[in-house]
Amino acid sequence: MSNKKNTGSYYTPDYLSDFIVKRVSLHLTGGKTISVFEPSVGNGSILNALRKSDIIKKYDNILITALDINKIEINKAKSEIADIKNIKSSFEHCDFLDYIQEEKKLHHLIIGNPPYIKKNLLAEKQITICQEIHKEAGLSNNSIKNIWTAFLVKSTLLLENDGILAFVLPSELLQVKFAEELREFIQVQFQRVEIYTFTDLLFECKGQDTIILLGFKQSENKGVFYSNIENKKQLDSSLNLTKKDILVKSNVKWTHHILDSEELIFLHKVQEQLKSVSSYCDSKPGIVTAANSYFIVDKATEEKYGLNTYTKPIIQKGVYVNGSVVFSKEDYNQLTADGKPTRILCFKNEDIEYINEPVDYYLKLGEAEDIPKRYKCQIRKNWFVIPNISTPPDGFFFKRCHHYPKILKNEANVWVTDSAYKINMNKGFEINHLIYSFYNSLTLVFSELTGRYYGGGVLELTPMEFKKLPIPFLSITNDEFASFTKLFEKKNQIEDVIYKNDFLILNTAVKLNSEEIKRVQQIRSKLVQKRMR
């Protein structure tokens, strides 16, 4: 597993390679010569699919250049096409990033499954080359979070004017903010784009969902086309279909295209009728301590070092507030009694003159752990003085969740770490109304569509993504909120709450009828099942 982590090698299963090559072949008319380039050939699965395909019969000469950093796999890949007479091949044992520094040849088809290696695992030289590639394409360094982005960008630039790109990529290309300029780059570079998403995880890749991206530099039928394939059985059956049978053209912005075009258009028409969360409240990340385990202490540590003069109540993690929409003083006291870290150190710069011996000893413990050397601490006037500790917020929204997003009323008047966003209501609006209105299938659908998810099904929304969520805002009485709170606390699953409230909220706010509400519920179920799979 460690080798995979460092080399990013997650080889393409044969059935997926067969699918990719078949889709590409549908667009190739044949001719005298085609130049094919595979920048990370791996075990030769795609070459094997090429050997079995009708592409072999369409061209008199097939010139193949294949690279890989694994010499053993290169030799395996060679054997896949060794007996094909009209193939002339060149196999290079090298890193694609090194190869492209010298080689400038253009290709008709670039096909493959680029490695998946996070930036922090790359060598400095690799990072520098990635930066140069992005710069050459007019892109910023912000989108260099993983080596696959450089493979995608450079391969696109190595295509002939009528070339085709066919890559297996992580689905974060469709989802995350850092890939936004890559999506724009693709749409500028290719007249036609085909994206295939999968409900089932077809092969293991660091817990990442994968997609297939096909890009055509020239095409008579221009646009962005999508297809979601439910499982391997459907993938196999689609090999016998023509290209128009499984693809849907969509002008909707790139997101989780597990949904078909009609579903996305329906959702966005409803969204246009609603204001966003930011219309009703201000939200900002919680407190950044730089070292939660040191700056947030339990009651015993507070008493041992006499820190009570310098502490305030805080919620450190979302797991501490499961099951309700209200965080009460009783809830906080119970966490404290259970020995959870619930007190944050809130020193002021002027306190340094009055610190007693026990407190000074605790600060020296931090120095022994090199806490002052952490970046956030280094930029402070005094390393132990945490900035931006204002008043407790009206509520908080935890940026990561599992089964459903968590938004809570702060009755305990506690602070919160940057695991959550502080919510303070705009003038004229109440936190009770926001929380009640938030828990409906439509807003939760857009939480799924807007955010990104990790292996294990964890959903995350950035501050801006939370602010932009559409919400059918309704005003309710205190008694209605109390009843809603009881319903929430008694639920077995979140659907017990949202299905009960969907008609009340969505029919009132956007006039959705029962059939349309059921459609929203089904869409949410589809998205959650994919994420939680």
PLY file of the C-alpha trace (Angstrom):
ply
format ascii 1.0
element vertex 533
property float x
property float y
property float z
element edge 532
property int vertex1
property int vertex2
end_header
0.00 0.00 0.00
2.86 2.39 0.76
4.17 1.88 -2.79
0.79 2.89 -4.15
0.74 5.95 -1.92
4.11 7.15 -3.19
3.86 6.13 -6.86
0.15 6.78 -7.29
-0.18 3.50 -9.21
-3.77 2.29 -9.26
-3.96 0.14 -12.36
-6.98 0.24 -14.62
-9.03 -3.00 -14.62
-9.38 -4.63 -18.03
-13.13 -4.08 -18.29
-12.67 -0.32 -17.80
-9.83 -0.22 -20.34
-12.05 -2.04 -22.85
-14.78 0.55 -22.30
-12.44 3.52 -22.78
-10.88 2.18 -25.96
-14.30 1.29 -27.40
-15.62 4.80 -26.76
-12.55 6.32 -28.40
-12.82 3.99 -31.39
-16.33 5.23 -32.12
-14.79 8.60 -33.04
-11.88 7.31 -35.14
-12.51 7.01 -38.88
-9.23 5.29 -39.72
-6.40 6.15 -42.11
-2.75 5.62 -42.80
-1.12 6.45 -39.46
-2.14 7.28 -35.89
0.23 8.30 -33.11
-0.76 7.03 -29.65
0.86 8.15 -26.40
0.35 6.64 -22.95
2.17 8.66 -20.26
1.76 6.09 -17.45
1.30 2.69 -19.07
1.33 0.64 -15.85
0.70 -3.04 -16.48
-0.47 -2.48 -20.06
-4.19 -2.91 -19.51
-5.11 -0.14 -21.96
-2.64 -1.44 -24.56
-4.26 -4.85 -24.22
-7.66 -3.25 -24.85
-6.20 -1.45 -27.87
-4.84 -4.71 -29.23
-8.33 -6.30 -29.06
-10.13 -3.29 -30.55
-11.02 -2.46 -34.15
-8.58 0.47 -34.04
-5.93 -2.06 -35.13
-7.86 -2.64 -38.36
-8.60 1.03 -39.01
-4.99 2.17 -39.46
-2.08 0.94 -41.56
0.45 2.11 -39.00
0.01 2.64 -35.29
2.88 4.43 -33.56
2.79 3.88 -29.81
4.92 5.67 -27.22
4.49 4.44 -23.65
6.16 5.52 -20.41
6.25 4.30 -16.84
8.50 4.66 -13.80
8.18 0.91 -13.03
10.59 -1.09 -15.18
8.92 -4.42 -14.40
5.52 -3.14 -15.50
7.02 -1.61 -18.66
8.22 -5.09 -19.68
4.77 -6.54 -19.00
3.15 -3.81 -21.09
5.50 -4.50 -24.01
4.24 -8.06 -24.23
0.64 -6.90 -24.75
1.34 -5.65 -28.28
4.49 -7.50 -29.24
2.78 -9.66 -31.88
0.84 -6.90 -33.73
2.45 -6.28 -37.13
1.15 -2.76 -37.82
2.24 -1.42 -34.43
5.58 0.30 -34.02
6.23 0.93 -30.35
8.67 2.77 -28.13
8.70 2.05 -24.39
10.56 4.38 -22.05
11.41 3.64 -18.42
11.08 7.18 -17.10
8.92 9.73 -15.32
6.48 11.54 -17.62
7.50 14.83 -15.98
11.14 14.26 -16.99
10.26 12.97 -20.47
8.25 16.00 -21.52
11.12 18.31 -20.68
12.89 16.97 -23.79
10.16 15.51 -26.02
7.91 17.90 -27.96
6.23 15.49 -30.43
2.45 15.81 -30.81
0.06 12.84 -30.83
-3.35 11.99 -32.28
-4.47 10.03 -29.20
-3.25 10.35 -25.61
-4.80 7.74 -23.37
-4.20 6.51 -19.85
-4.74 6.53 -16.12
-2.43 9.19 -14.59
-0.93 8.55 -11.14
-2.67 9.93 -8.05
-0.02 11.44 -5.77
-0.70 14.32 -3.40
1.56 17.34 -3.58
3.11 16.72 -0.16
4.47 13.38 -1.42
6.12 14.87 -4.53
9.80 15.73 -4.79
10.74 19.39 -5.13
11.80 18.79 -8.73
8.40 17.27 -9.55
6.58 20.20 -7.97
8.69 22.65 -9.97
7.90 20.85 -13.25
4.18 20.77 -12.35
4.32 24.53 -11.76
6.04 25.07 -15.11
3.36 23.00 -16.87
0.54 25.00 -15.30
2.31 28.26 -16.13
2.74 27.17 -19.77
-1.02 26.60 -19.96
-1.81 29.96 -18.34
-2.98 28.34 -15.12
-2.16 29.26 -11.53
-0.33 27.09 -9.04
-3.48 26.93 -6.89
-4.76 23.87 -8.76
-1.58 21.85 -8.15
-2.81 19.67 -5.32
-1.94 16.36 -6.98
0.31 15.15 -9.79
-2.62 14.11 -12.00
-3.37 17.77 -12.82
0.04 18.19 -14.52
-0.50 14.97 -16.49
-3.89 16.24 -17.67
-2.66 19.72 -18.64
0.56 18.67 -20.39
-1.08 15.79 -22.24
-3.69 18.20 -23.58
-0.91 20.45 -24.87
0.76 17.46 -26.58
-2.26 16.73 -28.79
-2.50 17.34 -32.52
-5.09 19.90 -33.65
-7.60 17.08 -34.19
-6.37 14.97 -31.26
-8.28 12.99 -28.64
-7.58 12.73 -24.91
-8.94 9.76 -22.92
-8.08 9.70 -19.19
-9.21 8.02 -16.01
-9.28 10.79 -13.39
-10.44 11.34 -9.79
-13.97 12.71 -9.58
-12.67 15.74 -7.68
-12.14 17.24 -11.14
-15.91 17.77 -11.20
-16.36 18.76 -7.59
-13.74 20.84 -5.91
-12.86 24.52 -6.01
-9.17 24.05 -6.84
-10.14 22.19 -10.07
-12.38 25.02 -11.30
-9.76 26.52 -13.60
-8.95 23.02 -14.91
-12.59 22.59 -15.90
-12.46 25.93 -17.73
-9.18 24.90 -19.39
-10.75 21.67 -20.66
-13.74 23.45 -22.14
-11.46 25.92 -23.95
-9.17 23.19 -25.29
-11.80 20.71 -26.48
-14.78 21.27 -28.76
-16.42 18.15 -27.39
-16.11 16.72 -23.88
-17.53 13.40 -22.71
-17.66 12.60 -19.00
-18.57 9.18 -17.64
-19.34 8.90 -13.93
-19.99 5.73 -11.96
-22.38 4.93 -9.14
-20.21 2.02 -8.00
-16.52 2.42 -7.24
-15.06 0.43 -10.15
-11.54 0.13 -8.76
-9.61 1.17 -5.68
-7.90 4.56 -5.91
-7.17 6.02 -2.46
-10.90 5.94 -1.66
-11.50 8.32 -4.56
-14.35 7.98 -7.00
-13.13 8.00 -10.57
-14.48 9.33 -13.83
-13.56 8.89 -17.48
-12.83 12.07 -19.41
-12.78 12.09 -23.20
-11.78 15.32 -24.91
-11.95 15.98 -28.66
-9.98 18.91 -30.05
-12.33 19.01 -33.05
-15.90 17.78 -33.38
-18.99 18.45 -35.48
-21.19 17.69 -32.46
-19.82 20.17 -29.93
-20.65 20.48 -26.24
-20.29 18.74 -22.90
-21.90 15.30 -22.65
-22.46 13.16 -19.57
-23.35 9.61 -18.74
-23.66 7.94 -15.35
-23.10 4.19 -15.33
-24.68 2.35 -12.42
-22.45 -0.73 -12.19
-20.09 -3.08 -14.01
-23.00 -4.93 -15.64
-24.23 -1.72 -17.25
-20.65 -0.88 -18.23
-20.32 -4.21 -20.01
-23.65 -3.84 -21.82
-22.80 -0.29 -22.92
-19.85 -1.62 -24.92
-22.37 -2.74 -27.53
-24.10 0.64 -27.72
-23.42 3.53 -30.05
-22.17 6.80 -28.59
-25.58 8.49 -28.68
-27.23 5.77 -26.61
-25.73 6.56 -23.20
-24.68 10.22 -23.40
-26.77 13.25 -22.47
-25.77 16.76 -23.49
-25.84 19.24 -20.63
-25.21 22.97 -20.33
-25.46 22.77 -16.54
-22.25 23.64 -14.67
-19.90 20.76 -13.83
-20.88 19.06 -10.59
-21.74 15.54 -9.52
-23.05 14.24 -12.80
-24.50 11.13 -11.29
-27.68 13.10 -11.99
-29.05 13.34 -15.47
-29.50 16.63 -17.28
-33.24 16.82 -16.60
-32.72 16.40 -12.85
-30.08 19.12 -12.75
-32.17 21.55 -14.77
-35.15 20.91 -12.47
-33.04 21.59 -9.37
-31.54 24.78 -10.71
-34.94 26.13 -11.74
-36.08 25.68 -8.15
-32.84 27.17 -6.86
-33.44 30.34 -8.85
-36.54 31.03 -6.74
-34.61 30.99 -3.47
-32.16 33.18 -1.62
-28.97 31.73 -0.18
-27.93 31.15 3.42
-25.85 34.35 3.34
-29.04 36.41 2.84
-30.07 35.54 6.39
-26.84 35.27 8.36
-23.14 35.98 8.48
-20.87 32.96 8.74
-17.15 32.71 9.35
-14.72 29.93 10.29
-14.36 29.27 14.00
-11.24 29.77 16.11
-7.90 28.58 14.75
-5.73 27.61 17.71
-2.76 26.09 15.79
-2.72 23.19 18.29
-6.10 22.10 19.62
-4.66 19.38 21.86
-2.63 22.03 23.70
-4.86 25.11 23.66
-8.11 23.27 24.40
-8.05 21.49 27.76
-10.33 19.44 29.95
-11.50 20.53 33.40
-8.83 18.52 35.21
-5.99 20.19 33.26
-7.57 23.59 33.81
-7.63 23.05 37.57
-4.18 21.43 37.73
-2.43 24.45 36.22
-4.77 27.17 37.52
-5.88 28.12 34.02
-9.51 28.95 34.84
-8.85 32.72 34.72
-7.77 32.39 31.10
-10.29 29.92 29.65
-13.64 30.06 27.89
-16.10 27.29 26.96
-15.69 25.77 23.49
-16.86 22.93 21.27
-13.94 21.27 19.55
-15.56 18.64 17.30
-18.83 17.89 15.57
-18.97 14.42 17.12
-19.62 16.09 20.48
-22.98 17.48 19.32
-24.68 14.56 17.60
-28.43 14.22 17.53
-29.93 17.67 18.14
-30.35 21.12 16.63
-29.76 22.85 19.96
-26.57 22.81 22.01
-27.63 23.62 25.57
-25.78 24.45 28.77
-26.74 21.00 30.01
-25.08 19.44 26.94
-21.92 21.45 27.58
-21.82 20.57 31.28
-22.20 16.89 30.43
-19.27 17.00 28.02
-17.18 18.68 30.71
-18.21 16.08 33.27
-17.28 13.33 30.80
-13.73 14.67 30.69
-13.88 16.08 27.18
-11.63 19.08 26.35
-14.12 21.96 26.57
-12.02 24.95 27.72
-9.98 27.10 25.32
-7.04 29.19 26.52
-7.82 32.85 25.87
-4.76 34.80 26.95
-4.38 38.48 26.12
-1.05 40.09 25.34
-1.21 42.17 28.53
-1.64 39.00 30.64
2.05 38.18 30.28
2.86 40.51 33.19
0.55 38.69 35.61
1.07 35.00 34.77
1.66 32.93 37.91
3.96 29.94 38.33
1.50 27.09 37.51
0.34 28.85 34.34
3.93 29.64 33.40
4.75 25.96 33.84
1.95 25.04 31.41
3.33 27.50 28.87
6.76 25.92 29.24
5.18 22.54 28.47
4.00 24.04 25.19
7.50 25.31 24.44
8.88 21.81 25.12
6.45 20.48 22.51
7.64 23.12 20.00
4.17 24.69 19.83
5.68 28.19 19.38
7.41 26.98 16.18
4.13 26.28 14.44
3.38 28.80 11.71
0.20 30.26 13.25
2.02 30.72 16.56
5.08 32.29 14.94
3.05 35.13 13.42
1.48 36.09 16.76
2.94 38.77 19.00
2.93 36.21 21.80
2.70 32.61 20.57
0.09 31.62 23.16
-2.35 34.49 22.47
-4.99 33.21 20.06
-6.46 36.03 17.94
-10.05 36.66 16.83
-11.84 35.33 19.89
-14.91 37.54 19.79
-18.35 36.88 21.30
-20.04 33.46 21.13
-22.06 33.02 17.89
-25.82 32.49 17.59
-25.15 29.06 16.14
-22.65 26.93 14.28
-22.44 24.78 11.17
-19.93 21.94 11.13
-18.04 21.90 7.85
-17.71 18.11 7.77
-20.44 15.57 8.29
-21.36 11.98 7.64
-25.07 11.22 7.40
-26.24 14.84 7.15
-24.93 18.41 7.69
-25.12 19.70 11.25
-26.37 23.18 12.10
-27.11 24.03 15.74
-28.40 26.81 17.94
-25.83 27.90 20.53
-27.87 28.09 23.74
-24.78 27.26 25.80
-22.98 30.44 24.67
-19.83 28.53 23.78
-17.15 29.25 21.20
-16.26 26.85 18.41
-13.07 25.81 16.62
-12.54 26.00 12.86
-14.16 22.58 12.55
-17.31 24.69 12.28
-18.48 28.03 10.91
-19.78 30.62 13.36
-23.27 31.81 12.49
-24.61 35.23 13.49
-28.03 36.19 12.20
-28.60 39.24 10.07
-30.93 41.89 11.46
-34.58 40.80 11.35
-33.88 37.05 11.18
-33.71 34.42 13.91
-31.50 31.37 14.33
-34.55 29.17 15.08
-36.00 30.00 11.66
-32.71 29.32 9.86
-32.23 25.90 11.46
-35.82 24.81 10.88
-35.70 25.96 7.25
-32.33 24.30 6.61
-33.55 20.76 7.19
-35.38 20.06 3.96
-34.48 17.73 1.09
-33.75 20.52 -1.37
-31.14 22.33 0.74
-29.58 18.99 1.63
-29.45 18.06 -2.07
-27.46 21.22 -2.77
-25.19 20.41 0.18
-24.36 17.15 -1.60
-23.93 18.84 -4.98
-21.94 21.80 -3.73
-19.56 20.07 -1.34
-16.96 17.41 -1.94
-16.60 14.07 -0.25
-13.74 11.92 0.93
-13.18 8.20 1.28
-15.52 6.86 3.94
-18.33 9.15 2.86
-17.34 12.33 4.74
-18.95 15.40 3.16
-17.25 18.81 3.45
-18.46 22.30 2.57
-16.14 25.30 2.40
-17.25 28.61 3.96
-18.33 29.98 0.57
-20.15 26.77 -0.35
-22.16 26.96 2.87
-23.02 30.62 2.29
-24.30 29.89 -1.22
-26.65 27.05 -0.27
-30.23 27.82 -1.33
-32.68 27.80 1.56
-36.48 28.10 1.59
-36.58 30.39 4.63
-39.72 30.27 6.78
-40.61 32.02 10.03
-41.97 29.81 12.81
-43.09 30.27 16.42
-41.01 29.28 19.42
-43.47 26.46 20.14
-43.05 25.16 16.59
-39.27 25.21 16.99
-39.56 23.35 20.30
-41.68 20.67 18.61
-39.17 20.49 15.74
-36.32 20.06 18.24
-38.11 17.16 19.95
-38.78 15.53 16.58
-35.11 15.91 15.67
-33.89 14.40 18.93
-36.24 11.41 18.67
-35.39 10.58 15.04
-33.88 7.25 14.05
-32.58 8.77 10.82
-32.58 12.24 9.29
-35.31 11.23 6.83
-37.73 11.04 9.78
-37.35 14.82 10.04
-36.98 16.07 6.49
-39.70 13.89 4.97
-42.12 15.16 7.61
-41.20 18.78 6.96
-40.58 18.78 3.21
-44.14 19.58 2.20
-44.51 22.25 4.88
-41.32 23.97 3.77
-41.04 23.34 0.04
-44.71 23.73 -0.84
-44.94 26.95 1.15
-41.68 28.51 -0.05
-41.45 27.40 -3.70
-44.88 25.84 -4.37
-43.52 22.36 -5.12
-46.28 19.76 -5.32
-46.08 16.29 -3.78
-44.71 14.70 -6.95
-41.97 17.32 -7.29
-41.04 16.99 -3.61
-40.77 13.22 -4.04
-38.46 13.84 -6.98
-36.20 16.02 -4.81
-36.18 13.31 -2.13
-35.20 10.65 -4.68
-32.39 12.83 -6.01
-31.04 13.34 -2.51
-31.25 9.61 -1.83
-29.27 8.89 -5.00
-26.54 11.38 -4.04
-26.26 10.21 -0.44
-26.13 6.55 -1.44
-23.25 7.27 -3.81
-21.34 9.23 -1.16
-22.00 6.75 1.66
-21.53 3.69 -0.50
0 1
1 2
2 3
3 4
4 5
5 6
6 7
7 8
8 9
9 10
10 11
11 12
12 13
13 14
14 15
15 16
16 17
17 18
18 19
19 20
20 21
21 22
22 23
23 24
24 25
25 26
26 27
27 28
28 29
29 30
30 31
31 32
32 33
33 34
34 35
35 36
36 37
37 38
38 39
39 40
40 41
41 42
42 43
43 44
44 45
45 46
46 47
47 48
48 49
49 50
50 51
51 52
52 53
53 54
54 55
55 56
56 57
57 58
58 59
59 60
60 61
61 62
62 63
63 64
64 65
65 66
66 67
67 68
68 69
69 70
70 71
71 72
72 73
73 74
74 75
75 76
76 77
77 78
78 79
79 80
80 81
81 82
82 83
83 84
84 85
85 86
86 87
87 88
88 89
89 90
90 91
91 92
92 93
93 94
94 95
95 96
96 97
97 98
98 99
99 100
100 101
101 102
102 103
103 104
104 105
105 106
106 107
107 108
108 109
109 110
110 111
111 112
112 113
113 114
114 115
115 116
116 117
117 118
118 119
119 120
120 121
121 122
122 123
123 124
124 125
125 126
126 127
127 128
128 129
129 130
130 131
131 132
132 133
133 134
134 135
135 136
136 137
137 138
138 139
139 140
140 141
141 142
142 143
143 144
144 145
145 146
146 147
147 148
148 149
149 150
150 151
151 152
152 153
153 154
154 155
155 156
156 157
157 158
158 159
159 160
160 161
161 162
162 163
163 164
164 165
165 166
166 167
167 168
168 169
169 170
170 171
171 172
172 173
173 174
174 175
175 176
176 177
177 178
178 179
179 180
180 181
181 182
182 183
183 184
184 185
185 186
186 187
187 188
188 189
189 190
190 191
191 192
192 193
193 194
194 195
195 196
196 197
197 198
198 199
199 200
200 201
201 202
202 203
203 204
204 205
205 206
206 207
207 208
208 209
209 210
210 211
211 212
212 213
213 214
214 215
215 216
216 217
217 218
218 219
219 220
220 221
221 222
222 223
223 224
224 225
225 226
226 227
227 228
228 229
229 230
230 231
231 232
232 233
233 234
234 235
235 236
236 237
237 238
238 239
239 240
240 241
241 242
242 243
243 244
244 245
245 246
246 247
247 248
248 249
249 250
250 251
251 252
252 253
253 254
254 255
255 256
256 257
257 258
258 259
259 260
260 261
261 262
262 263
263 264
264 265
265 266
266 267
267 268
268 269
269 270
270 271
271 272
272 273
273 274
274 275
275 276
276 277
277 278
278 279
279 280
280 281
281 282
282 283
283 284
284 285
285 286
286 287
287 288
288 289
289 290
290 291
291 292
292 293
293 294
294 295
295 296
296 297
297 298
298 299
299 300
300 301
301 302
302 303
303 304
304 305
305 306
306 307
307 308
308 309
309 310
310 311
311 312
312 313
313 314
314 315
315 316
316 317
317 318
318 319
319 320
320 321
321 322
322 323
323 324
324 325
325 326
326 327
327 328
328 329
329 330
330 331
331 332
332 333
333 334
334 335
335 336
336 337
337 338
338 339
339 340
340 341
341 342
342 343
343 344
344 345
345 346
346 347
347 348
348 349
349 350
350 351
351 352
352 353
353 354
354 355
355 356
356 357
357 358
358 359
359 360
360 361
361 362
362 363
363 364
364 365
365 366
366 367
367 368
368 369
369 370
370 371
371 372
372 373
373 374
374 375
375 376
376 377
377 378
378 379
379 380
380 381
381 382
382 383
383 384
384 385
385 386
386 387
387 388
388 389
389 390
390 391
391 392
392 393
393 394
394 395
395 396
396 397
397 398
398 399
399 400
400 401
401 402
402 403
403 404
404 405
405 406
406 407
407 408
408 409
409 410
410 411
411 412
412 413
413 414
414 415
415 416
416 417
417 418
418 419
419 420
420 421
421 422
422 423
423 424
424 425
425 426
426 427
427 428
428 429
429 430
430 431
431 432
432 433
433 434
434 435
435 436
436 437
437 438
438 439
439 440
440 441
441 442
442 443
443 444
444 445
445 446
446 447
447 448
448 449
449 450
450 451
451 452
452 453
453 454
454 455
455 456
456 457
457 458
458 459
459 460
460 461
461 462
462 463
463 464
464 465
465 466
466 467
467 468
468 469
469 470
470 471
471 472
472 473
473 474
474 475
475 476
476 477
477 478
478 479
479 480
480 481
481 482
482 483
483 484
484 485
485 486
486 487
487 488
488 489
489 490
490 491
491 492
492 493
493 494
494 495
495 496
496 497
497 498
498 499
499 500
500 501
501 502
502 503
503 504
504 505
505 506
506 507
507 508
508 509
509 510
510 511
511 512
512 513
513 514
514 515
515 516
516 517
517 518
518 519
519 520
520 521
521 522
522 523
523 524
524 525
525 526
526 527
527 528
528 529
529 530
530 531
531 532
